Amino acid sequence: MEDDAPVIYGLEFQARALTAQTAETDAIRFVVGTQSLKFDNQIHIIDFDDENNMINKSVLLHDAGEIWHISGSPADKAVLTTCYSKTSESRVLTCAAVWRMPPEWESGSHESPDDSSNNPQTLELLCHLDNTTHGSVACVLWEPMGDGKRVISLAENHVLLWDLQESSTKATISSSATLEGKGQLKFTAGKWSPHHNSTQLATANDTAIRGWDLRSMSQIYCIESAHGQLVRDLDFNPNKQYYLASCGDDCKVKFWDVRHINEPVKCLEEHSHWVWSVRYNHSHDQLLLTGSSDSRVILSNMVSISSEPFGHLVDDDELSDNEESQQEDKGKEPLRDSIIATYEEHEDSVYAVEWSAADPWLFASLSYDGRLVINRVPRALKYRILL
Amino acid sequence: GDGDLPSATTPPDSDPTGRRRVHSMLKLYYGLNEEGTAAEQAESLDPCDINGPHFDPEVYLNKLRKDCSLCELMDHESCMVKQIRSLDSDMQTLVYENYNKFISATDTIRKMKNDFKKMEDEMDCLSANMAAITEFSARISGTLQDQHAQITKLSGVHTLLRKLQFLFELPARLNKCLELQAYAQAVSAHRRARCVLQQYSHMPSFRGIQDDCHVIMEQLAQQLRQKFRDGGSSAKDLSECVELLLQLDEPAEELCDKFLSHAQSRLEADLQGLEAELKDSAFTDTGGGSVQKTSPGSNPISPSSSSVINPFLSPTAGTDILEFIDRGCNEFVSSLCLVIASYQELFINRPQEGELASKNIPEMANGKLHVFVDTLAARYFSLVERRIQEEKGVGDNSLLVRALDRFHRRLQAITKLLPGSAVPSHGTEIVVRAARERIKQYLSALQTFYHDSLTDVRQALAAPRLAVGGASASGGGVTSKDATPSLPELLTSLSNFILNQLKSVLASVHLFTAKDITFSNKPYFKGEFCSQGVREGLVVSFIKFICQSSRQYCESAGDRGGSTPPALLLLLSRLCLDYETSTISYILTLTDEQFLVQHHTPVTPVTALCAEAREAAQKLLNHYVKVQGLIISQMLRKSVETRDWVNTIEPRNVRAVMKRVVEDTTSIDVQVGLLYEEGVRKAHSSDSSKRTFSVYSSSRQQIRYAPSYTPSAPMDTNLLSNIHKLFSERIDIFSPVEFNKVSVLTGIIKISLKTFLECVRIRTFGRYGLQQIQVDCHYLQMYLWRFVSDENLVHFLLDEIVGSAAHRCLDPSPMEQSVIEVICERG
């Protein structure tokens, strides 16, 4: 069976920020934020129609500034945060804010898709995550599977935990932590762990990865020199609580067991330039997506360190006689750690990759030139994992 | 008619036929039959034949008368008369002759008759005499009969008495023998008497004698045993001693045991001497001489043992393995051989007689001997092995080989003495183990040497790197490498060091297979040692080790941020490449020739090793590119990240970091050029920097920026850049490089510029910020194109950088190209 061809969507502007709409579980929807210093920036909401292999887009204005990071609320699909840079008095500062998408965007886009670009609607500002005292914000993280009331922002060397109150119109810092050390320390990336009741956070600064306990706001582990150079991104294995993937400027993707931080569990070196983004599949954590400034997206199958090292175990009950189980073994044998596919649809650096929140077999990647590519996991692999 | 018969009338004497006829007639007369009877009968029937028996005178006369004339008749008559006469005279002669003979015969017979009569008388007389003699003789025998019987009886009594006397005298005699130490006599005497005494032991007197003898013999046996135990006598004495004891019904097993335990104590003394040599510290304290001193120098079995064991002469300090083995051979092994020899002499090879033969002593004794030898040899071997294990220094192998040779050689004596013994084969195993161990030691020594050499190279590199830096900083750009060794020199010397060391190790190991070494013709040393040991275990392992450690340099340095100096990576890469092209095959050929390796077992092929070396070289070079690229990247990244690009002043000159980048690239170029060939680059015009730069900055740049000022068409910039990308090939930044300078430099510059690009993209620029980037890129363009294989690559990346900076610019108003050129040329 032929795999469907990738679907490509071009933005007019350069873009770095991409997220899946986390709270949306029915429609396959991605949100992209643009980067332009000269024009009004936009938020593109891209709906993918899986059956017709078509894209529907809606554009919302984001006139606060160019978007560096975007993140959707896990509870309310209309709420999202952006990190955007604002220039004032020859000073560039990256701020963060919580926004609500106007309620009509969905219907409006469907009625007159051509008009949307001409007369775009504007995001409704809910509140700023005021950072004047803390400096530029690198990213904002929602509490995983939370009620959409808690976010963390990483600003320079500060971890700030915010409580969103009054329908997210008011943000107050409930606790904070500061990374002290010599030199100018600056967080580059972070991830809120979905495990341990969402009490843990992992951050990256320079070549180090640090774990934080959000209850005490103290550091719980630190992987010094996790990468040879800058660490660009992190992601938690959604099914194995101590497992963490990281990527960075040494072109490597490393897998860590945070209980044994001296050596990575595994190390991939498939990209030929910096790896900017790494994402575990939400359902099948052997599937790993990486995007790199070598303009490639790589989908890897890390069976050996996944929560399903022997494939899907649900079917074992159904197997009664030996023949079948032997067949099953044979079928599973080729499931070794491997590169499933390298996607070369991009022509510029890929800074963001995301799995769809609704369809675990679908993912999007965004390159700097504004090209969004939606791809699927190859069917053969999909069926092998499922059956 | 007489004339008709001339032939018949021929006179008998006138012709032979006639004479013959006479002769035959005489024969006829005497009844003698002759040969021609039939013919005569034929002619005799004729009645006219005058000589025939049927001659009829009437017929004859009638016939004559009828046939012959008168004249003839007359003649015939006269002839007849003549014949008759001659016949008569013949007859007379014959008669006369025979008569004389008859006379003399008669005389003789008569005489004989007389003689016989006389003889008969004498015979009668003789027989009478004989009868008389017989009668006398019978009479004498009759009279002597009684006396003879008496004499026979007396003689028997005499013999018995003598035997009895012997028996009675036996105790005294034995005592005397004992005094005189004539043990053999005593034993043989006792042996003779033993049965008799045993037989008549029921008689009190004999019993007394027997008891006496027993006591004396017991004493004698005691003395013999003592003598045996002391072992002080000569081998011959000892042998006699053993024989006597055996004859005295001493159990052979016990004797064997005693002999062996006695020998063991002496051999153990030797072993303890050796052991003491092993543990030098404990030696003087224990002063364990008491045991050793039990063996006096008079012992023939171990003649040398006494002289050696002096506990106060500390031999450990300076004894090398050869001395140790020598001592072991001279003391222990030779003693052991002597023991074996004398033991065999005593118990195994002696002729067996009498009841001793039935006891099957040799078999029992042989078994004991084997156990004895095996036990002691095992202890000896463990000592030797301990000593060999102490032999860690790999400087002089000949000593060890000679020691092993001696060790092995001396064990051959045991083979000869004790054909079935496992000892020599165990000895060979020890030698084999030692050789194996030795190869391992040499391998680790080579590895250490390699590491040390690399440390030396590292130190040497640390110095010239300063010199290079200083030279280029002062504006020379070209290294001054007079004072310190240059990279090629270092490479050559390192390569030579390693090769020489390997050769000397091979030479050392080769000693094991020298012709004059006894164990060199053992199957292990002919086959496995050469192929699995030397070739695989030493040479191949070492080459693999070089590749392995090279790879480790890449891996460890990757995470720790370049702990290995890049020059070393480059040098190792070249080393591995040289290995791939020539050195490996040279080394292996050398090894195969030296050791005449016959590959019974599969060995690593040269191609596999070469592939490994090439892989290592490639990895090292890639890593070199990465490290150098990262060093320059870091500079660029820092310079972009730390600057406030929005609020910068108008560019007046090229930033220092760009000059530094060009300088570093130049020195890398020089460095790589020292070890690698130039490589191929795409053709370019004589003044590439000017031409391409003008295109890039004035014409294209204008087109590119122009639309972006019009807000109505924001797509165009992307479109343009995308169209451009459509026609350019994808650039792999950290991609493998080829083994040449241009490729290496291209890799480094690619990495550096890509970093520059990515860093620019996450910054925001003011008007002067962009202009500064323009100036910097122009400067890089002026200098970097010459290093790369395809200058378009540099153009493209710099293009991207300026383009990205323009995108990220709040107030994009580019600088005039002429101004940029002026600034750049000013330096």
Contacts between the chains, C-beta under 8 A, distances in Angstrom:
chain1	res1	chain2	res2	distance
A	10	B	718	8.0
A	12	B	714	5.2
A	12	B	715	5.3
A	12	B	718	7.1
A	13	B	714	6.8
A	14	B	718	7.5
A	14	B	807	6.5
A	36	B	714	7.5
A	37	B	764	6.7
A	37	B	807	7.4
A	37	B	808	6.5
A	37	B	809	7.0
A	37	B	810	5.6
A	38	B	708	7.2
A	38	B	711	7.2
A	38	B	714	7.8
A	39	B	711	6.4
A	39	B	714	5.8
A	85	B	764	6.7
A	87	B	646	7.4
A	87	B	764	7.1
A	87	B	810	6.2
A	90	B	646	5.2
A	90	B	647	5.0
A	90	B	766	6.9
A	91	B	646	7.1
A	91	B	647	7.9
A	92	B	646	5.9
A	92	B	764	4.7
A	225	B	559	6.4
A	225	B	560	7.2
A	225	B	561	7.6
A	227	B	559	8.0
A	228	B	558	5.6
A	228	B	559	5.4
A	228	B	560	8.0
A	228	B	561	6.3
A	228	B	630	8.0
A	229	B	630	7.3
A	250	B	558	6.9
A	250	B	559	7.9
A	251	B	734	5.7
A	272	B	732	4.4
A	272	B	733	5.3
A	272	B	734	4.7
A	272	B	735	5.7
A	273	B	733	4.3
A	273	B	734	6.3
A	273	B	754	6.3
A	274	B	758	6.6
A	293	B	733	7.9
A	293	B	754	7.3
A	293	B	758	5.7
A	294	B	732	6.5
A	294	B	733	6.1
A	295	B	730	6.7
A	344	B	730	7.6
A	347	B	722	6.5
A	347	B	725	4.6
A	347	B	726	7.7
A	347	B	730	7.7
A	348	B	725	7.4
A	349	B	758	6.8
A	349	B	761	7.7
A	368	B	761	6.7
A	369	B	718	5.7
A	369	B	721	6.8
A	369	B	722	6.3
A	370	B	718	6.3
